[in-house]
Each structure stands twice: as C-alpha cells, then as structure tokens.
C-alpha cells in the first residue's frame, strides 16, 4: 500500500512539473504555440481579437461594407498582438451594413471561415418536397466591442440566421481521430436554439447521422430550455453534457467563458472556465453516448451554426482553435492561463 502511495505521489509530481513547464512556456507563447509544444498542433486557429501564435502577424478578419468597392482586412496590431480596431473603425465608419465577410485561419492549414452557404429547408406547401436554400448571413462587424488589456477589440455577435463554414478544411480530424477544440465566448449571451457551435462538422450542410460531427457548444440545452447555460458537445442529433441526452450541463456563468471539448478515440471530455479564472474545471470525462462510438467525423469547420447549418442561436464569439490529437490536461491548463492573461474585458 505504501508503494502505491509513493507511485501516486510521483505521478502527481510529474503532472505538476508538466503544468509548470507549460505555464512557463505560455508566458512567452500563444495558445497554438503551447499546443504545438505539447505535440498537438493547431489545424485551425480563428480569432476576432488577437493572434493565437506568438509569431503570427497576418490578418484576423475581413470587412465588407455596402457602397464600398473593396473589402478591408483587419490585421494584428504590430507590437500589441491584438486586432487593429482603429483600422476596423476607419473602414466601417459606424455603418450598420459593415459585416465580417471572412475570419482567417492563422494555422498553416489556411482553413478560413466564410459565411455559410445555407441550410436546406423543405417546403410544406408542395405536394412533393422541394429543397429551398436559406443562406446564413455574416455578423455585423461592430455590434459588440470589448477590450483586451485596455485595447479595443470586437467580437462576432450572432443574432440568428448567421454563421460561418469551411466544407473543404484540411488537416482536421476525420473518422475516429482525436482532437481538442476550444472557444472563448460571452457567457451572458445565449439561448436554447440550435446551435452556437464551433468545431468539426459534416462536409455538406445536412445531417449525415449520429457521430458525424464533434463541435463544442455553449448555451442552454435544447431539451431543458429553462436551465442555466453550460458547455456541451454537439455530436449530431444531440447536444451532450455527459453520456446520455438528459445528462444536465453544469452551469457556467461569467462575462467571458472558455468552453473546451476533447474527443479521444474512445471517450470525450468537457471543460470550462469563467474569466479571470486561470484553471479549467472538468465537467465530464468518460465514455461516449450509445451509438457514438466509433465516431464518423467528416472534418468540415463550422462557427455559429449546427452541422446542417441550423442558425437559430445567439451568442458572442471571440476566438477558437482545433488541434490534431487530444491535448493533454497540462496543455489545456496552460492555454487557459494564457486566455486569462490576455485580459478579456480589462
């Protein structure tokens, strides 16, 4: 028994050392640098607010405005690592028609997100079902402003009927491959409609069956619309906070929330944190629901919509990444420490 205690203590010490090393690395690195060091590199890195690699110096998102013949990219502000809000304001000029027409992928994969092509609805007025395409709109570029350490930035405010997608994404998890996905959102803006997602989805805007997508969701469970918001996994044909569809989501309240999902080869985990917390809480870590093992992920990327382009949700999104492989707890903790240090709302 004493030997077992010694082994347990040694394992805990090794984990603490790993967390300390990654935290030290995080002081000079961004989320995707941390994940790369841990052996689970980013295959998608999207943000409205800041760079997600320490060396990234490119555009974060693109703006479009009615009556203007060109579109404008908003770049990382040199020396600050955050979005150039002054350039954003100079282009939009307070015009309500100014929208975000692209969110750039900072990873080498180039998995940029553009407005979703639309969801297929069936006409009830026809004797034979007639497909009708309802496209998703881009978000208003200037509806939601906040700060990162005193610097003005904008979030992507989804108000229903809005969403982004990349059905040709490369490098993302497919089949039963493992991955980790996180996003940072406003914890005060949510509803119980489908689906405020970010992550892995079908390669076409339609339901391909259970286990064909794996995206992190924040909001209220559709099946319990009067509950508090929480972190869930959208695995297609169900939002899951645990192994069963009725498993309640752990309430997570805060102005700025991190929602994290790890999909392994034979299990999944849900974590979350509310700023300024530098540590994640694990809400579920265990077997997948019945009918969802093995997974049949297809590898497209969605934001603000469900796999079939359902876009009835509301929410405010700031940043998110997807990795190749399931990230370690130590890497997740170091990334959350970096998110807390970024200073959302400060």
N, C-alpha and C positions, 0 to 999 in steps of 0.2 A: 504493500500500500504506500509506504514511504517513497518507493521508487516511482510509482505513478505520480505522486505529488511533485517529485523532482522533475519528471518529464513535462508535466503540465506547466510548472513554473518556467521551465526552459522555453517551451513553445510560446508562452505569453511574453517572455522577454524578447524572443526573436521577432514577434509581431510588433512589439513596441519599438524595437530598433528600426524595423522596416518603415513604420509610420513616421518616426523621427527623421530618417534619411529622406523620405519622400517629401516631408514637410519642409525640410531644409532646402531641397531642390525646388519646391514650389515658390520659395521666396524670390527666386530669380527666373521662374518659368511660368508659363501659362498652362491651362488645362491639357491641351494636346501634347505639350512637352512632357508633362507628368505621365500621361498615359503611354506615350512612346517609350519613356524610360522604363516603365513597368512591363513593356512587352506587348501592349495592347494599343497600337496606334490608332489615331482617328482616321476614319474613312469618310467622315462628314463633319464639318465644323462651321456652323452658321451663327451669326450674331448681328443684332442691330446696334450693339452698344460698344463692343471692344474687340481687340484681337484675341484669338484663342491659341496662337503660337507666339512665343516671345519675339520671333524674328519676322512675323508677318507685317507687311507694310502696304498691302493692297486695298482694294475696295471692299466695303462691308455690304452695301446695298445700292440699288439703282432707283432713281426717282423719275417719274413721268408726270407731266402737267399738261392739261388741256390748253391748246393755243400755243404751245411751245414746240418747235420743230425737232428738238433734240432731247435726249434723256441725259440725266446727270448722275454720275457715280459719287457716292459719299465714301471717302477714304478714311483710313486710320490717321488720326492727327499725329504728325511726327513728334516724337518725344513724349507723347502722352499715352499712346496705346488705345485711345478711345475714339469713337466716331467724331468726325468733324461736323458738329452741329451748326456751326456758323455757315458752312457751305450748304448744308441742308436748308437752313432758313433763307439764305440768299436765293436759292432756286425756287423754293415753294412760295415764298412771299405771303404766307398766310392763306393761300388759295386752297379751298376745300377740294379742288379737283386733283391736288397733288397726291400721288399714290406711290407705294413701293412696288415697282414692277419686277424686281429681282432681288433675292437675298443670296449673296455669293457664298460659295463653299471655300473656306480657307485651306482645306486639306489638299494634298496633291491630286486627289481624285477629280476635282472640279465638278462636284455634284451640286450645281447651283439650283436654287428653287425659284420657279416661275409660277404665276397664277395657274391654279388647277384647271384643266380643260373642261371640266364639268361632270356632273353626275347624270346618270340615265334614269329618267322617270318614265312611268307608263301612263298613258292617257286612259282615264276611266270613261271617257266619252266615246271611245272607239269600240266597236264590236271585237276587233282583233287588236291586241296590244300594240301600240305604236310607240317606239322609243322617242323620247324627247330629251335633248341635252340641255342641262341647266349649268352654265359655266360659273365658276367661283370668281368673285371679284378680288382685286388686290386691296390691301388695307390702306386706309387714309394715313398718309405719311406723318402727319403732325398732330394726330389726335391725342397721343399720350406722350408726355415728356417727363423725365425724371433726371436724376443726377448720379454720377459716379465720382465719388470724392470731390464733389463741388463742380464737376464739369457736366454741362447739359448734354443729355442723350435722349433718343427716342426709342420707344418700344413699339412692337407690332400689335395693334389693338384690333382684335377680331370681334365683329358685331353681328355675326350671322351672315351666311351667303358668301363668306370669304375663305380663301385657303390657297395653299401652295403645294407644288408636287414636282417630282422628277421621276418619271417612269423608266428612264434609261440610266439610272445610277449605276456606278461601277464600284467594286470593292466591298460592297455591303454584304451582310450575312445572308445566306440563302439556305434552303432546306433546314437542317437541324443545327446549323453553325451557331456558335456562341457570339454574343455581343453585349455591350453595355451602352445605354442611352441615357442622357440626362437633359433636362431643360430647366431654365430659370424663368419663372413667371410671376405675375402679380397675384398673390394669394387672396386678394379681395374681390377679384372679378371672375365669376364663374356661373355656370348654370348646370342643369341636368340633361342637356340635349347633346346629341352626337355631333362631333366628337372633338374635343380640344386635345388633339394628339400631336406628337412629334415622334417620328421613327420609321420603322420598316413596314412596308405595305405591299399590296398586290401591284403587279406591273401594268394593270389597267384598272380603270375606275369602276370596279364591280366586285361583288362578294364572291370569292373563289372557295369559300368554305372555311370551317374551323381550322385554326393553326396556320393560316396563310399570311398573317401579319403579326408584328410584335412592336407595338408603339407604347410609349409612356403617355399617360393621360392624367390631367389634373382637373378636378371638378367634383360634382356630386354624382353619385351612382344613379344611372337611369332608372334602375329598379327600386331605388329608395330616394325619391326626389326631394324629400324634406330633411335629409341628413346633412351633416357638415361636409365640406369638401375634403378630398384626400387624394392620395397617389394610387393609381391603378394601372393595370396592364390591359391594353386593347389587343386581344389575341384573335380578333374577328369573331363575330357572332357572340360577343360578350365582353364586358368590362370586368376584370377580375382583380379583387384585392386579396385573394387567397386561392385555395384550391377549389372552392365552389362559387357559383354565381351569386349566392346570397351571403357570402362572407363579407362582413361590414368593413368598409375602409376606415382606417384610423384617421380621425380628424387632424388636419394640419392647417393651422391658421397663422397668418403672418402677412406683412406687406409684400415681402419678396420671398418666394418659395423655390427651393430646389426639389425637383421630382426626378427620381432615378430608378431605372429598370435594368436589371441584368438578366439576360436569358442564357442559361447554360445548356449543355447537351441534354440534360435530363431533369432540370429544375429551373425555377426562376426566383428572383428576389426583388422586393420593392423597398426603396429607402427614400427618406426625405429630410429636409431641414428648413427652418424658417429663419431668415436673417435676423440678427447678425450671428446666429449660431455657426460655429466652425466645425461642428461634428454632425454627422448624419445619424438618424435613427432608422433601424431596420424594422419595417412593418410586417414583412412576410419573407420567409426564406424556406422554400420547400418544393414539394412535387407540383407538377403542372396539373391543371384540371383534367378530368377524364375526357378523352377524345383529342387532347392537345399534345400528345407525346407519341411519336416524334413530331416536331414542328415541320411545317412546309413553307417556310418564309420565302418570299419572292424577291425582295431586295430593292423595291422602289422606296422613295422617301416622301413622306407627307408632313405637312405642318398646318394645324388648324382645321383639319378635316379627318373623316374616317377613311377606311380603305376604299369604300365605294364613292368617295367624295361627299358623303353626308356633311353638311356645313351649317348646322343649326346652332352651333355652340357660340359662346362668347368667352373671351379671355385676353390677357395681355402677355405677350411672349418677348423675351429679351435675348436669350442665347441657348444653344444646344449642340451636343456632339453625339456621334455614333462611333463606336470602336470596332476593330477587328479582334474578336476574342472577348471573353468575360474578364473584365478588370478586377483586380484584387481589391479587398476592402481597404488596404493601406493606400492604394492609388485613389480610390473614391474619396477617402478622408482627406487626402492631400489636395484633391481638386476642390472639395467643398471649402477647405481652408482658403484656397485662392479666391473662390467666389465671395467668401465673406470679406476677404481683404480688398476685393475690388471696390467695395463701398457703395452698393446699390442704395439709393435714397439719401446718401450723405452729402 
